[in-house]
C-alpha cells in the first residue's frame, strides 16, 4: 500500500489536485481509503494499492 497526502489552503484548489491525481492514476491504482482533515489548511490522505 502507498499513501498520497495532498494539502491546500483553498478547498477548490485541493479538489482540483485530488481530481488530477485520481484522473492520472485511474487505471493504475485501487483506492483503499480517503481521509480528510481541516486545520488552517485542508489535508487529504489517500491510501491506495498499485494494480
mmCIF entry with sequence, helices, sheets and N, C-alpha, C, O atoms, coordinates in Angstrom:
data_MODEL
# 
_entry.id   MODEL 
# 
_entity.id                         1 
_entity.type                       polymer 
_entity.pdbx_number_of_molecules   1 
# 
_entity_poly.entity_id                      1 
_entity_poly.type                           'polypeptide(L)' 
_entity_poly.nstd_linkage                   no 
_entity_poly.nstd_monomer                   no 
_entity_poly.pdbx_seq_one_letter_code       
;(UNK)(UNK)(UNK)(UNK)(UNK)(UNK)(UNK)(UNK)(UNK)(UNK)(UNK)(UNK)(UNK)(UNK)(UNK)(UNK)
(UNK)(UNK)(UNK)(UNK)(UNK)(UNK)(UNK)(UNK)(UNK)(UNK)(UNK)(UNK)(UNK)(UNK)(UNK)(UNK)
(UNK)(UNK)(UNK)(UNK)(UNK)(UNK)(UNK)(UNK)(UNK)(UNK)(UNK)(UNK)(UNK)(UNK)(UNK)(UNK)
(UNK)(UNK)(UNK)
;
_entity_poly.pdbx_seq_one_letter_code_can   XXXXXXXXXXXXXXXXXXXXXXXXXXXXXXXXXXXXXXXXXXXXXXXXXXX 
_entity_poly.pdbx_strand_id                 A 
# 
loop_
_entity_poly_seq.entity_id 
_entity_poly_seq.num 
_entity_poly_seq.mon_id 
_entity_poly_seq.hetero 
1 1  UNK n 
1 2  UNK n 
1 3  UNK n 
1 4  UNK n 
1 5  UNK n 
1 6  UNK n 
1 7  UNK n 
1 8  UNK n 
1 9  UNK n 
1 10 UNK n 
1 11 UNK n 
1 12 UNK n 
1 13 UNK n 
1 14 UNK n 
1 15 UNK n 
1 16 UNK n 
1 17 UNK n 
1 18 UNK n 
1 19 UNK n 
1 20 UNK n 
1 21 UNK n 
1 22 UNK n 
1 23 UNK n 
1 24 UNK n 
1 25 UNK n 
1 26 UNK n 
1 27 UNK n 
1 28 UNK n 
1 29 UNK n 
1 30 UNK n 
1 31 UNK n 
1 32 UNK n 
1 33 UNK n 
1 34 UNK n 
1 35 UNK n 
1 36 UNK n 
1 37 UNK n 
1 38 UNK n 
1 39 UNK n 
1 40 UNK n 
1 41 UNK n 
1 42 UNK n 
1 43 UNK n 
1 44 UNK n 
1 45 UNK n 
1 46 UNK n 
1 47 UNK n 
1 48 UNK n 
1 49 UNK n 
1 50 UNK n 
1 51 UNK n 
# 
_struct_asym.id          A 
_struct_asym.entity_id   1 
# 
_struct_conf.conf_type_id            HELX_P 
_struct_conf.id                      HELX_P1 
_struct_conf.pdbx_PDB_helix_id       AA1 
_struct_conf.beg_label_comp_id       UNK 
_struct_conf.beg_label_asym_id       A 
_struct_conf.beg_label_seq_id        11 
_struct_conf.pdbx_beg_PDB_ins_code   ? 
_struct_conf.end_label_comp_id       UNK 
_struct_conf.end_label_asym_id       A 
_struct_conf.end_label_seq_id        24 
_struct_conf.pdbx_end_PDB_ins_code   ? 
_struct_conf.beg_auth_comp_id        UNK 
_struct_conf.beg_auth_asym_id        A 
_struct_conf.beg_auth_seq_id         11 
_struct_conf.end_auth_comp_id        UNK 
_struct_conf.end_auth_asym_id        A 
_struct_conf.end_auth_seq_id         24 
_struct_conf.pdbx_PDB_helix_class    1 
_struct_conf.details                 ? 
_struct_conf.pdbx_PDB_helix_length   14 
# 
_struct_conf_type.id          HELX_P 
_struct_conf_type.criteria    ? 
_struct_conf_type.reference   ? 
# 
_struct_sheet.id               AA1 
_struct_sheet.type             ? 
_struct_sheet.number_strands   3 
_struct_sheet.details          ? 
# 
loop_
_struct_sheet_order.sheet_id 
_struct_sheet_order.range_id_1 
_struct_sheet_order.range_id_2 
_struct_sheet_order.offset 
_struct_sheet_order.sense 
AA1 1 2 ? anti-parallel 
AA1 2 3 ? anti-parallel 
# 
loop_
_struct_sheet_range.sheet_id 
_struct_sheet_range.id 
_struct_sheet_range.beg_label_comp_id 
_struct_sheet_range.beg_label_asym_id 
_struct_sheet_range.beg_label_seq_id 
_struct_sheet_range.pdbx_beg_PDB_ins_code 
_struct_sheet_range.end_label_comp_id 
_struct_sheet_range.end_label_asym_id 
_struct_sheet_range.end_label_seq_id 
_struct_sheet_range.pdbx_end_PDB_ins_code 
_struct_sheet_range.beg_auth_comp_id 
_struct_sheet_range.beg_auth_asym_id 
_struct_sheet_range.beg_auth_seq_id 
_struct_sheet_range.end_auth_comp_id 
_struct_sheet_range.end_auth_asym_id 
_struct_sheet_range.end_auth_seq_id 
AA1 1 UNK A 2  ? UNK A 8  ? UNK A 2  UNK A 8  
AA1 2 UNK A 42 ? UNK A 50 ? UNK A 42 UNK A 50 
AA1 3 UNK A 29 ? UNK A 38 ? UNK A 29 UNK A 38 
# 
loop_
_atom_site.group_PDB 
_atom_site.id 
_atom_site.type_symbol 
_atom_site.label_atom_id 
_atom_site.label_alt_id 
_atom_site.label_comp_id 
_atom_site.label_asym_id 
_atom_site.label_entity_id 
_atom_site.label_seq_id 
_atom_site.pdbx_PDB_ins_code 
_atom_site.Cartn_x 
_atom_site.Cartn_y 
_atom_site.Cartn_z 
_atom_site.occupancy 
_atom_site.B_iso_or_equiv 
_atom_site.pdbx_formal_charge 
_atom_site.auth_seq_id 
_atom_site.auth_comp_id 
_atom_site.auth_asym_id 
_atom_site.auth_atom_id 
_atom_site.pdbx_PDB_model_num 
ATOM 1   N N  . UNK A 1 1  ? 0.834   -1.179 0.000   1.00 0.00 ? 1  UNK A N  1 
ATOM 2   C CA . UNK A 1 1  ? 0.000   0.000  0.000   1.00 0.00 ? 1  UNK A CA 1 
ATOM 3   C C  . UNK A 1 1  ? 0.879   1.243  0.000   1.00 0.00 ? 1  UNK A C  1 
ATOM 4   O O  . UNK A 1 1  ? 2.000   1.245  0.509   1.00 0.00 ? 1  UNK A O  1 
ATOM 5   N N  . UNK A 1 2  ? 0.338   2.280  -0.580  1.00 0.00 ? 2  UNK A N  1 
ATOM 6   C CA . UNK A 1 2  ? 1.030   3.563  -0.627  1.00 0.00 ? 2  UNK A CA 1 
ATOM 7   C C  . UNK A 1 2  ? 0.094   4.639  -0.109  1.00 0.00 ? 2  UNK A C  1 
ATOM 8   O O  . UNK A 1 2  ? -1.120  4.451  -0.033  1.00 0.00 ? 2  UNK A O  1 
ATOM 9   N N  . UNK A 1 3  ? 0.688   5.774  0.245   1.00 0.00 ? 3  UNK A N  1 
ATOM 10  C CA . UNK A 1 3  ? -0.083  6.901  0.768   1.00 0.00 ? 3  UNK A CA 1 
ATOM 11  C C  . UNK A 1 3  ? 0.284   8.154  -0.014  1.00 0.00 ? 3  UNK A C  1 
ATOM 12  O O  . UNK A 1 3  ? 1.458   8.425  -0.266  1.00 0.00 ? 3  UNK A O  1 
ATOM 13  N N  . UNK A 1 4  ? -0.728  8.904  -0.389  1.00 0.00 ? 4  UNK A N  1 
ATOM 14  C CA . UNK A 1 4  ? -0.538  10.196 -1.054  1.00 0.00 ? 4  UNK A CA 1 
ATOM 15  C C  . UNK A 1 4  ? -1.215  11.242 -0.185  1.00 0.00 ? 4  UNK A C  1 
ATOM 16  O O  . UNK A 1 4  ? -2.399  11.123 0.129   1.00 0.00 ? 4  UNK A O  1 
ATOM 17  N N  . UNK A 1 5  ? -0.462  12.270 0.207   1.00 0.00 ? 5  UNK A N  1 
ATOM 18  C CA . UNK A 1 5  ? -1.026  13.352 1.005   1.00 0.00 ? 5  UNK A CA 1 
ATOM 19  C C  . UNK A 1 5  ? -1.063  14.609 0.143   1.00 0.00 ? 5  UNK A C  1 
ATOM 20  O O  . UNK A 1 5  ? -0.061  15.006 -0.452  1.00 0.00 ? 5  UNK A O  1 
ATOM 21  N N  . UNK A 1 6  ? -2.225  15.216 0.091   1.00 0.00 ? 6  UNK A N  1 
ATOM 22  C CA . UNK A 1 6  ? -2.430  16.428 -0.693  1.00 0.00 ? 6  UNK A CA 1 
ATOM 23  C C  . UNK A 1 6  ? -2.961  17.489 0.259   1.00 0.00 ? 6  UNK A C  1 
ATOM 24  O O  . UNK A 1 6  ? -3.830  17.209 1.084   1.00 0.00 ? 6  UNK A O  1 
ATOM 25  N N  . UNK A 1 7  ? -2.440  18.710 0.148   1.00 0.00 ? 7  UNK A N  1 
ATOM 26  C CA . UNK A 1 7  ? -2.918  19.774 1.033   1.00 0.00 ? 7  UNK A CA 1 
ATOM 27  C C  . UNK A 1 7  ? -2.980  21.098 0.291   1.00 0.00 ? 7  UNK A C  1 
ATOM 28  O O  . UNK A 1 7  ? -2.283  21.313 -0.701  1.00 0.00 ? 7  UNK A O  1 
ATOM 29  N N  . UNK A 1 8  ? -3.839  21.987 0.801   1.00 0.00 ? 8  UNK A N  1 
ATOM 30  C CA . UNK A 1 8  ? -4.008  23.298 0.188   1.00 0.00 ? 8  UNK A CA 1 
ATOM 31  C C  . UNK A 1 8  ? -4.777  24.195 1.153   1.00 0.00 ? 8  UNK A C  1 
ATOM 32  O O  . UNK A 1 8  ? -5.573  23.707 1.955   1.00 0.00 ? 8  UNK A O  1 
ATOM 33  N N  . UNK A 1 9  ? -4.543  25.495 1.078   1.00 0.00 ? 9  UNK A N  1 
ATOM 34  C CA . UNK A 1 9  ? -5.326  26.449 1.862   1.00 0.00 ? 9  UNK A CA 1 
ATOM 35  C C  . UNK A 1 9  ? -6.731  26.593 1.285   1.00 0.00 ? 9  UNK A C  1 
ATOM 36  O O  . UNK A 1 9  ? -7.688  26.843 2.018   1.00 0.00 ? 9  UNK A O  1 
ATOM 37  N N  . UNK A 1 10 ? -6.848  26.436 -0.012  1.00 0.00 ? 10 UNK A N  1 
ATOM 38  C CA . UNK A 1 10 ? -8.113  26.624 -0.715  1.00 0.00 ? 10 UNK A CA 1 
ATOM 39  C C  . UNK A 1 10 ? -8.797  25.280 -0.969  1.00 0.00 ? 10 UNK A C  1 
ATOM 40  O O  . UNK A 1 10 ? -8.171  24.343 -1.464  1.00 0.00 ? 10 UNK A O  1 
ATOM 41  N N  . UNK A 1 11 ? -10.074 25.194 -0.630  1.00 0.00 ? 11 UNK A N  1 
ATOM 42  C CA . UNK A 1 11 ? -10.843 23.971 -0.873  1.00 0.00 ? 11 UNK A CA 1 
ATOM 43  C C  . UNK A 1 11 ? -10.906 23.668 -2.372  1.00 0.00 ? 11 UNK A C  1 
ATOM 44  O O  . UNK A 1 11 ? -10.747 22.518 -2.782  1.00 0.00 ? 11 UNK A O  1 
ATOM 45  N N  . UNK A 1 12 ? -11.138 24.702 -3.188  1.00 0.00 ? 12 UNK A N  1 
ATOM 46  C CA . UNK A 1 12 ? -11.247 24.500 -4.635  1.00 0.00 ? 12 UNK A CA 1 
ATOM 47  C C  . UNK A 1 12 ? -9.956  23.967 -5.231  1.00 0.00 ? 12 UNK A C  1 
ATOM 48  O O  . UNK A 1 12 ? -9.985  23.070 -6.075  1.00 0.00 ? 12 UNK A O  1 
ATOM 49  N N  . UNK A 1 13 ? -8.823  24.509 -4.803  1.00 0.00 ? 13 UNK A N  1 
ATOM 50  C CA . UNK A 1 13 ? -7.525  24.052 -5.306  1.00 0.00 ? 13 UNK A CA 1 
ATOM 51  C C  . UNK A 1 13 ? -7.267  22.608 -4.873  1.00 0.00 ? 13 UNK A C  1 
ATOM 52  O O  . UNK A 1 13 ? -6.730  21.809 -5.640  1.00 0.00 ? 13 UNK A O  1 
ATOM 53  N N  . UNK A 1 14 ? -7.651  22.285 -3.652  1.00 0.00 ? 14 UNK A N  1 
ATOM 54  C CA . UNK A 1 14 ? -7.486  20.921 -3.150  1.00 0.00 ? 14 UNK A CA 1 
ATOM 55  C C  . UNK A 1 14 ? -8.300  19.942 -3.986  1.00 0.00 ? 14 UNK A C  1 
ATOM 56  O O  . UNK A 1 14 ? -7.816  18.871 -4.352  1.00 0.00 ? 14 UNK A O  1 
ATOM 57  N N  . UNK A 1 15 ? -9.532  20.316 -4.284  1.00 0.00 ? 15 UNK A N  1 
ATOM 58  C CA . UNK A 1 15 ? -10.391 19.458 -5.097  1.00 0.00 ? 15 UNK A CA 1 
ATOM 59  C C  . UNK A 1 15 ? -9.776  19.225 -6.479  1.00 0.00 ? 15 UNK A C  1 
ATOM 60  O O  . UNK A 1 15 ? -9.829  18.111 -7.000  1.00 0.00 ? 15 UNK A O  1 
ATOM 61  N N  . UNK A 1 16 ? -9.194  20.266 -7.070  1.00 0.00 ? 16 UNK A N  1 
ATOM 62  C CA . UNK A 1 16 ? -8.516  20.136 -8.366  1.00 0.00 ? 16 UNK A CA 1 
ATOM 63  C C  . UNK A 1 16 ? -7.356  19.151 -8.274  1.00 0.00 ? 16 UNK A C  1 
ATOM 64  O O  . UNK A 1 16 ? -7.185  18.305 -9.152  1.00 0.00 ? 16 UNK A O  1 
ATOM 65  N N  . UNK A 1 17 ? -6.558  19.261 -7.211  1.00 0.00 ? 17 UNK A N  1 
ATOM 66  C CA . UNK A 1 17 ? -5.397  18.384 -7.036  1.00 0.00 ? 17 UNK A CA 1 
ATOM 67  C C  . UNK A 1 17 ? -5.808  16.927 -6.833  1.00 0.00 ? 17 UNK A C  1 
ATOM 68  O O  . UNK A 1 17 ? -5.181  16.019 -7.377  1.00 0.00 ? 17 UNK A O  1 
ATOM 69  N N  . UNK A 1 18 ? -6.861  16.711 -6.051  1.00 0.00 ? 18 UNK A N  1 
ATOM 70  C CA . UNK A 1 18 ? -7.349  15.342 -5.831  1.00 0.00 ? 18 UNK A CA 1 
ATOM 71  C C  . UNK A 1 18 ? -7.846  14.749 -7.146  1.00 0.00 ? 18 UNK A C  1 
ATOM 72  O O  . UNK A 1 18 ? -7.481  13.629 -7.506  1.00 0.00 ? 18 UNK A O  1 
ATOM 73  N N  . UNK A 1 19 ? -8.673  15.497 -7.857  1.00 0.00 ? 19 UNK A N  1 
ATOM 74  C CA . UNK A 1 19 ? -9.210  15.010 -9.129  1.00 0.00 ? 19 UNK A CA 1 
ATOM 75  C C  . UNK A 1 19 ? -8.104  14.756 -10.137 1.00 0.00 ? 19 UNK A C  1 
ATOM 76  O O  . UNK A 1 19 ? -8.180  13.797 -10.905 1.00 0.00 ? 19 UNK A O  1 
ATOM 77  N N  . UNK A 1 20 ? -7.085  15.590 -10.151 1.00 0.00 ? 20 UNK A N  1 
ATOM 78  C CA . UNK A 1 20 ? -5.955  15.407 -11.053 1.00 0.00 ? 20 UNK A CA 1 
ATOM 79  C C  . UNK A 1 20 ? -5.209  14.115 -10.730 1.00 0.00 ? 20 UNK A C  1 
ATOM 80  O O  . UNK A 1 20 ? -4.915  13.327 -11.628 1.00 0.00 ? 20 UNK A O  1 
ATOM 81  N N  . UNK A 1 21 ? -4.902  13.896 -9.450  1.00 0.00 ? 21 UNK A N  1 
ATOM 82  C CA . UNK A 1 21 ? -4.195  12.680 -9.035  1.00 0.00 ? 21 UNK A CA 1 
ATOM 83  C C  . UNK A 1 21 ? -5.008  11.434 -9.384  1.00 0.00 ? 21 UNK A C  1 
ATOM 84  O O  . UNK A 1 21 ? -4.477  10.479 -9.952  1.00 0.00 ? 21 UNK A O  1 
ATOM 85  N N  . UNK A 1 22 ? -6.286  11.448 -9.044  1.00 0.00 ? 22 UNK A N  1 
ATOM 86  C CA . UNK A 1 22 ? -7.125  10.277 -9.314  1.00 0.00 ? 22 UNK A CA 1 
ATOM 87  C C  . UNK A 1 22 ? -7.319  10.073 -10.817 1.00 0.00 ? 22 UNK A C  1 
ATOM 88  O O  . UNK A 1 22 ? -7.365  8.935  -11.283 1.00 0.00 ? 22 UNK A O  1 
ATOM 89  N N  . UNK A 1 23 ? -7.431  11.148 -11.570 1.00 0.00 ? 23 UNK A N  1 
ATOM 90  C CA . UNK A 1 23 ? -7.592  11.042 -13.017 1.00 0.00 ? 23 UNK A CA 1 
ATOM 91  C C  . UNK A 1 23 ? -6.371  10.466 -13.706 1.00 0.00 ? 23 UNK A C  1 
ATOM 92  O O  . UNK A 1 23 ? -6.495  9.636  -14.606 1.00 0.00 ? 23 UNK A O  1 
ATOM 93  N N  . UNK A 1 24 ? -5.190  10.902 -13.287 1.00 0.00 ? 24 UNK A N  1 
ATOM 94  C CA . UNK A 1 24 ? -3.945  10.418 -13.888 1.00 0.00 ? 24 UNK A CA 1 
ATOM 95  C C  . UNK A 1 24 ? -3.701  8.944  -13.578 1.00 0.00 ? 24 UNK A C  1 
ATOM 96  O O  . UNK A 1 24 ? -3.067  8.237  -14.362 1.00 0.00 ? 24 UNK A O  1 
ATOM 97  N N  . UNK A 1 25 ? -4.204  8.486  -12.441 1.00 0.00 ? 25 UNK A N  1 
ATOM 98  C CA . UNK A 1 25 ? -3.932  7.125  -11.992 1.00 0.00 ? 25 UNK A CA 1 
ATOM 99  C C  . UNK A 1 25 ? -5.166  6.230  -12.005 1.00 0.00 ? 25 UNK A C  1 
ATOM 100 O O  . UNK A 1 25 ? -5.194  5.202  -11.330 1.00 0.00 ? 25 UNK A O  1 
ATOM 101 N N  . UNK A 1 26 ? -6.168  6.609  -12.756 1.00 0.00 ? 26 UNK A N  1 
ATOM 102 C CA . UNK A 1 26 ? -7.461  5.919  -12.745 1.00 0.00 ? 26 UNK A CA 1 
ATOM 103 C C  . UNK A 1 26 ? -7.343  4.408  -12.969 1.00 0.00 ? 26 UNK A C  1 
ATOM 104 O O  . UNK A 1 26 ? -7.956  3.630  -12.238 1.00 0.00 ? 26 UNK A O  1 
ATOM 105 N N  . UNK A 1 27 ? -6.575  3.990  -13.953 1.00 0.00 ? 27 UNK A N  1 
ATOM 106 C CA . UNK A 1 27 ? -6.448  2.563  -14.267 1.00 0.00 ? 27 UNK A CA 1 
ATOM 107 C C  . UNK A 1 27 ? -5.246  1.912  -13.594 1.00 0.00 ? 27 UNK A C  1 
ATOM 108 O O  . UNK A 1 27 ? -5.033  0.709  -13.742 1.00 0.00 ? 27 UNK A O  1 
ATOM 109 N N  . UNK A 1 28 ? -4.463  2.688  -12.862 1.00 0.00 ? 28 UNK A N  1 
ATOM 110 C CA . UNK A 1 28 ? -3.224  2.183  -12.270 1.00 0.00 ? 28 UNK A CA 1 
ATOM 111 C C  . UNK A 1 28 ? -3.341  1.853  -10.793 1.00 0.00 ? 28 UNK A C  1 
ATOM 112 O O  . UNK A 1 28 ? -2.555  1.062  -10.271 1.00 0.00 ? 28 UNK A O  1 
ATOM 113 N N  . UNK A 1 29 ? -4.328  2.458  -10.101 1.00 0.00 ? 29 UNK A N  1 
ATOM 114 C CA . UNK A 1 29 ? -4.414  2.276  -8.651  1.00 0.00 ? 29 UNK A CA 1 
ATOM 115 C C  . UNK A 1 29 ? -5.812  1.844  -8.221  1.00 0.00 ? 29 UNK A C  1 
ATOM 116 O O  . UNK A 1 29 ? -6.797  2.036  -8.934  1.00 0.00 ? 29 UNK A O  1 
ATOM 117 N N  . UNK A 1 30 ? -5.860  1.254  -7.030  1.00 0.00 ? 30 UNK A N  1 
ATOM 118 C CA . UNK A 1 30 ? -7.122  0.923  -6.371  1.00 0.00 ? 30 UNK A CA 1 
ATOM 119 C C  . UNK A 1 30 ? -7.135  1.678  -5.047  1.00 0.00 ? 30 UNK A C  1 
ATOM 120 O O  . UNK A 1 30 ? -6.307  1.413  -4.176  1.00 0.00 ? 30 UNK A O  1 
ATOM 121 N N  . UNK A 1 31 ? -8.060  2.609  -4.891  1.00 0.00 ? 31 UNK A N  1 
ATOM 122 C CA . UNK A 1 31 ? -8.140  3.428  -3.678  1.00 0.00 ? 31 UNK A CA 1 
ATOM 123 C C  . UNK A 1 31 ? -8.727  2.583  -2.549  1.00 0.00 ? 31 UNK A C  1 
ATOM 124 O O  . UNK A 1 31 ? -9.795  1.987  -2.689  1.00 0.00 ? 31 UNK A O  1 
ATOM 125 N N  . UNK A 1 32 ? -8.006  2.545  -1.428  1.00 0.00 ? 32 UNK A N  1 
ATOM 126 C CA . UNK A 1 32 ? -8.439  1.799  -0.249  1.00 0.00 ? 32 UNK A CA 1 
ATOM 127 C C  . UNK A 1 32 ? -9.230  2.702  0.695   1.00 0.00 ? 32 UNK A C  1 
ATOM 128 O O  . UNK A 1 32 ? -10.280 2.305  1.201   1.00 0.00 ? 32 UNK A O  1 
ATOM 129 N N  . UNK A 1 33 ? -8.730  3.915  0.931   1.00 0.00 ? 33 UNK A N  1 
ATOM 130 C CA . UNK A 1 33 ? -9.366  4.816  1.890   1.00 0.00 ? 33 UNK A CA 1 
ATOM 131 C C  . UNK A 1 33 ? -8.970  6.257  1.588   1.00 0.00 ? 33 UNK A C  1 
ATOM 132 O O  . UNK A 1 33 ? -7.890  6.518  1.059   1.00 0.00 ? 33 UNK A O  1 
ATOM 133 N N  . UNK A 1 34 ? -9.850  7.177  1.926   1.00 0.00 ? 34 UNK A N  1 
ATOM 134 C CA . UNK A 1 34 ? -9.567  8.608  1.811   1.00 0.00 ? 34 UNK A CA 1 
ATOM 135 C C  . UNK A 1 34 ? -9.960  9.261  3.130   1.00 0.00 ? 34 UNK A C  1 
ATOM 136 O O  . UNK A 1 34 ? -11.089 9.105  3.595   1.00 0.00 ? 34 UNK A O  1 
ATOM 137 N N  . UNK A 1 35 ? -9.030  9.989  3.726   1.00 0.00 ? 35 UNK A N  1 
ATOM 138 C CA . UNK A 1 35 ? -9.284  10.714 4.976   1.00 0.00 ? 35 UNK A CA 1 
ATOM 139 C C  . UNK A 1 35 ? -9.121  12.201 4.714   1.00 0.00 ? 35 UNK A C  1 
ATOM 140 O O  . UNK A 1 35 ? -8.236  12.610 3.961   1.00 0.00 ? 35 UNK A O  1 
ATOM 141 N N  . UNK A 1 36 ? -9.965  13.006 5.327   1.00 0.00 ? 36 UNK A N  1 
ATOM 142 C CA . UNK A 1 36 ? -9.981  14.451 5.109   1.00 0.00 ? 36 UNK A CA 1 
ATOM 143 C C  . UNK A 1 36 ? -9.903  15.141 6.458   1.00 0.00 ? 36 UNK A C  1 
ATOM 144 O O  . UNK A 1 36 ? -10.683 14.829 7.357   1.00 0.00 ? 36 UNK A O  1 
ATOM 145 N N  . UNK A 1 37 ? -8.978  16.071 6.613   1.00 0.00 ? 37 UNK A N  1 
ATOM 146 C CA . UNK A 1 37 ? -8.849  16.852 7.847   1.00 0.00 ? 37 UNK A CA 1 
ATOM 147 C C  . UNK A 1 37 ? -8.687  18.324 7.485   1.00 0.00 ? 37 UNK A C  1 
ATOM 148 O O  . UNK A 1 37 ? -8.113  18.662 6.449   1.00 0.00 ? 37 UNK A O  1 
ATOM 149 N N  . UNK A 1 38 ? -9.195  19.187 8.346   1.00 0.00 ? 38 UNK A N  1 
ATOM 150 C CA . UNK A 1 38 ? -9.031  20.626 8.152   1.00 0.00 ? 38 UNK A CA 1 
ATOM 151 C C  . UNK A 1 38 ? -8.469  21.235 9.422   1.00 0.00 ? 38 UNK A C  1 
ATOM 152 O O  . UNK A 1 38 ? -9.052  21.113 10.500  1.00 0.00 ? 38 UNK A O  1 
ATOM 153 N N  . UNK A 1 39 ? -7.330  21.891 9.280   1.00 0.00 ? 39 UNK A N  1 
ATOM 154 C CA . UNK A 1 39 ? -6.726  22.661 10.363  1.00 0.00 ? 39 UNK A CA 1 
ATOM 155 C C  . UNK A 1 39 ? -5.872  23.721 9.695   1.00 0.00 ? 39 UNK A C  1 
ATOM 156 O O  . UNK A 1 39 ? -4.742  23.444 9.293   1.00 0.00 ? 39 UNK A O  1 
ATOM 157 N N  . UNK A 1 40 ? -6.389  24.913 9.572   1.00 0.00 ? 40 UNK A N  1 
ATOM 158 C CA . UNK A 1 40 ? -5.817  26.024 8.812   1.00 0.00 ? 40 UNK A CA 1 
ATOM 159 C C  . UNK A 1 40 ? -5.766  25.651 7.330   1.00 0.00 ? 40 UNK A C  1 
ATOM 160 O O  . UNK A 1 40 ? -6.275  26.392 6.490   1.00 0.00 ? 40 UNK A O  1 
ATOM 161 N N  . UNK A 1 41 ? -5.161  24.518 7.006   1.00 0.00 ? 41 UNK A N  1 
ATOM 162 C CA . UNK A 1 41 ? -5.141  24.005 5.642   1.00 0.00 ? 41 UNK A CA 1 
ATOM 163 C C  . UNK A 1 41 ? -6.067  22.794 5.562   1.00 0.00 ? 41 UNK A C  1 
ATOM 164 O O  . UNK A 1 41 ? -6.430  22.200 6.577   1.00 0.00 ? 41 UNK A O  1 
ATOM 165 N N  . UNK A 1 42 ? -6.436  22.447 4.341   1.00 0.00 ? 42 UNK A N  1 
ATOM 166 C CA . UNK A 1 42 ? -7.191  21.214 4.093   1.00 0.00 ? 42 UNK A CA 1 
ATOM 167 C C  . UNK A 1 42 ? -6.176  20.128 3.753   1.00 0.00 ? 42 UNK A C  1 
ATOM 168 O O  . UNK A 1 42 ? -5.303  20.333 2.911   1.00 0.00 ? 42 UNK A O  1 
ATOM 169 N N  . UNK A 1 43 ? -6.289  18.986 4.400   1.00 0.00 ? 43 UNK A N  1 
ATOM 170 C CA . UNK A 1 43 ? -5.401  17.855 4.152   1.00 0.00 ? 43 UNK A CA 1 
ATOM 171 C C  . UNK A 1 43 ? -6.223  16.649 3.725   1.00 0.00 ? 43 UNK A C  1 
ATOM 172 O O  . UNK A 1 43 ? -7.271  16.367 4.307   1.00 0.00 ? 43 UNK A O  1 
ATOM 173 N N  . UNK A 1 44 ? -5.754  15.943 2.717   1.00 0.00 ? 44 UNK A N  1 
ATOM 174 C CA . UNK A 1 44 ? -6.386  14.702 2.295   1.00 0.00 ? 44 UNK A CA 1 
ATOM 175 C C  . UNK A 1 44 ? -5.308  13.636 2.221   1.00 0.00 ? 44 UNK A C  1 
ATOM 176 O O  . UNK A 1 44 ? -4.246  13.849 1.635   1.00 0.00 ? 44 UNK A O  1 
ATOM 177 N N  . UNK A 1 45 ? -5.591  12.486 2.822   1.00 0.00 ? 45 UNK A N  1 
ATOM 178 C CA . UNK A 1 45 ? -4.680  11.349 2.750   1.00 0.00 ? 45 UNK A CA 1 
ATOM 179 C C  . UNK A 1 45 ? -5.395  10.258 1.959   1.00 0.00 ? 45 UNK A C  1 
ATOM 180 O O  . UNK A 1 45 ? -6.482  9.814  2.332   1.00 0.00 ? 45 UNK A O  1 
ATOM 181 N N  . UNK A 1 46 ? -4.776  9.836  0.871   1.00 0.00 ? 46 UNK A N  1 
ATOM 182 C CA . UNK A 1 46 ? -5.339  8.787  0.031   1.00 0.00 ? 46 UNK A CA 1 
ATOM 183 C C  . UNK A 1 46 ? -4.464  7.548  0.196   1.00 0.00 ? 46 UNK A C  1 
ATOM 184 O O  . UNK A 1 46 ? -3.269  7.575  -0.096  1.00 0.00 ? 46 UNK A O  1 
ATOM 185 N N  . UNK A 1 47 ? -5.071  6.468  0.664   1.00 0.00 ? 47 UNK A N  1 
ATOM 186 C CA . UNK A 1 47 ? -4.366  5.192  0.802   1.00 0.00 ? 47 UNK A CA 1 
ATOM 187 C C  . UNK A 1 47 ? -4.776  4.350  -0.399  1.00 0.00 ? 47 UNK A C  1 
ATOM 188 O O  . UNK A 1 47 ? -5.964  4.178  -0.671  1.00 0.00 ? 47 UNK A O  1 
ATOM 189 N N  . UNK A 1 48 ? -3.775  3.820  -1.124  1.00 0.00 ? 48 UNK A N  1 
ATOM 190 C CA . UNK A 1 48 ? -4.090  3.084  -2.342  1.00 0.00 ? 48 UNK A CA 1 
ATOM 191 C C  . UNK A 1 48 ? -3.105  1.953  -2.589  1.00 0.00 ? 48 UNK A C  1 
ATOM 192 O O  . UNK A 1 48 ? -2.019  1.906  -2.011  1.00 0.00 ? 48 UNK A O  1 
ATOM 193 N N  . UNK A 1 49 ? -3.520  1.033  -3.476  1.00 0.00 ? 49 UNK A N  1 
ATOM 194 C CA . UNK A 1 49 ? -2.664  -0.058 -3.936  1.00 0.00 ? 49 UNK A CA 1 
ATOM 195 C C  . UNK A 1 49 ? -2.460  0.112  -5.429  1.00 0.00 ? 49 UNK A C  1 
ATOM 196 O O  . UNK A 1 49 ? -3.359  0.556  -6.143  1.00 0.00 ? 49 UNK A O  1 
ATOM 197 N N  . UNK A 1 50 ? -1.273  -0.243 -5.893  1.00 0.00 ? 50 UNK A N  1 
ATOM 198 C CA . UNK A 1 50 ? -1.000  -0.239 -7.327  1.00 0.00 ? 50 UNK A CA 1 
ATOM 199 C C  . UNK A 1 50 ? -1.530  -1.544 -7.899  1.00 0.00 ? 50 UNK A C  1 
ATOM 200 O O  . UNK A 1 50 ? -1.266  -2.619 -7.360  1.00 0.00 ? 50 UNK A O  1 
ATOM 201 N N  . UNK A 1 51 ? -2.282  -1.445 -8.999  1.00 0.00 ? 51 UNK A N  1 
ATOM 202 C CA . UNK A 1 51 ? -2.874  -2.643 -9.625  1.00 0.00 ? 51 UNK A CA 1 
ATOM 203 C C  . UNK A 1 51 ? -1.827  -3.456 -10.338 1.00 0.00 ? 51 UNK A C  1 
ATOM 204 O O  . UNK A 1 51 ? -2.142  -4.494 -10.920 1.00 0.00 ? 51 UNK A O  1 
# 
